[in-house]
Amino acid sequence: MKDNIKIASGQGFWGDLISAPLDQVTAGEIDYLVMDYLAEVTMSIMQKQKNKNPEMGYARDIPELMRVLLPHLAEKRIKVITNGGGVNPEACAKVVKEIADEMGLSIKVAVVTGDNILSSLDELIAAGAELKNMETGEPISRVKGGLMSANVYLGAFPIVEALQLGADIIITGRTTDTGLTLAPMIYEFGWSQTDFDLLSAGTVAGHILECGAQASGGNFLGDWESVDDFVNIGFPIAEAYPNGEFVITKHEKLGGLVSVETVSEQLLYEIGDPQRYITPDCIADFTSISLEAVGKNRVRVFGIKGKPATDTYKVSCSYMDGYSAAATLTYSYPKALTKAKKADQILRGRLEKLGLSFEEVRTEFVGYNACHGPLAKELDEELINEIVFRIAVRSKDKESIDRFGKEIAPLILTGPPSVTGFAGGRPRPSDVVAYWPALIAKDLITPKAKILE
């Protein structure tokens, strides 16, 4: 058993800083690089891509990234774990393996499957899976015909199985963000499925790493101006120990800031009930977490308690739910806000006159209330140089959405003066993708890990 391992975050979402993974493997010593690419909407995007091309459906920047990373990974014996396989981890793993072979590198690539249940929904429902909406209790039948994706949130243990098979690079589908970091701790330290405090500690470490630089100074709401060198910001690293304690840090050569405050902010991100942070592997009690600054850019995390895992997996489904369109116009001084509000009034009146059907019409005045909505403070219009009027509509009636798009340009010459910022022609309808969260019994799902030959 190792005394400690260093697990580095390389991506916090699909589209994150593309230089970060290379920085993490070259600016200092690490043992594992974990890259989180997935969000609920990401899965639907990837499924649409796979529907068009059966060889796609994964994070498309992974192959080129691997061309850069692979020599360093092989030299330093760094393992990579990523859920960037999306809805087609097999295809992603195959491409990575081909690149390694082309480069003459002896790299074992593994794939974890079993999360994508879209094609087996009928059999699962027949076997007793109700897949009711967790929030509304509605039956899956209401949206089944429009489903675009359906993926189970798998945990860390299928990744552990891949590590036990000798994998150097592991490509998964919808694995929990936290599972990417927890898995190497289980593997290296020999934790069991009933070590709930330890599993919870690894889960908390994964939660801190999952959003990339958000734990090391990025998007920091505190004293963000004290963050060093945003240009070369370093992503966080968990220096983990067998007893479940770990230190969050970063490479000294890189910028950013790791402090009790930056780590605390990330800990509060998307947790719901802090005493019941539910994952496939355990239930972590975030109220038991203790933080201690133990050096420059070093925060010790300890004291974490946990409870047994539930007997269900969460399922993330997405489905088609109509159409939307949005448009913007910019109004300038004087009385920019008054002009923008009048434009909104005129446009809404014309839409009503046409008898169009919308489930929602939403207006924002960017520069005034787009961020804070009704909480925005009133502004002295003499101090406003310009306001962007943004209006969006949503409807299941595509013709209403299309007609809305034809009413924007006329406002330029038939509404308030001093308008600019209209470009791109008429707004066109785009698909509305809605989220359907559900639960499924774990005994209905069979994750698989295998090494590609």
Number of C-alpha atoms within 10 A of each C-alpha: 8 8 10 18 20 21 30 29 31 34 27 23 18 19 10 16 15 14 12 20 23 18 19 24 21 14 14 12 14 21 18 27 25 30 29 28 26 25 16 18 15 19 25 27 18 23 23 16 16 17 12 11 10 11 14 22 28 31 21 14 12 19 18 11 15 19 15 12 19 22 15 15 23 15 9 14 15 19 22 24 27 29 26 29 29 32 33 24 27 23 19 25 26 18 17 25 23 13 18 20 12 10 12 10 15 11 20 18 25 30 29 26 23 18 24 23 18 18 10 10 15 12 11 18 13 9 10 11 17 17 23 18 18 14 9 9 10 14 14 19 11 11 17 16 10 13 20 21 25 27 25 27 22 29 24 26 22 23 33 23 18 24 23 12 14 15 24 21 27 28 31 31 30 31 28 27 30 25 34 34 33 29 25 26 28 21 19 18 19 12 17 12 14 13 16 21 21 27 31 28 30 30 32 26 28 23 25 30 34 28 25 28 30 23 33 30 31 20 13 19 11 12 10 14 10 10 17 15 13 14 9 14 23 32 32 30 32 29 22 26 18 18 14 21 19 24 22 29 26 29 22 12 12 19 19 28 31 28 24 20 20 24 24 15 18 22 19 13 12 10 14 10 11 15 16 16 19 23 24 23 26 25 22 29 21 22 13 13 16 14 17 13 16 13 11 12 19 21 24 20 23 18 15 23 20 23 20 19 18 14 12 18 25 21 23 23 28 26 20 18 17 18 22 27 22 21 22 21 21 21 25 18 18 16 18 25 26 15 22 27 18 14 22 21 11 15 19 17 11 14 16 11 9 12 9 15 17 19 11 11 14 11 20 21 22 17 15 19 15 15 12 10 12 9 8 11 10 9 11 9 14 10 11 16 14 22 24 22 26 18 19 17 21 24 22 17 16 20 14 21 26 18 17 27 19 13 17 20 17 10 16 17 10 10 16 17 17 16 22 13 11 14 11 8 11 18 22 18 23 15 16 16 20 17 17 23 19 23 19 20 16 16 9 12 17 11 16 14 23 19 18 13 8
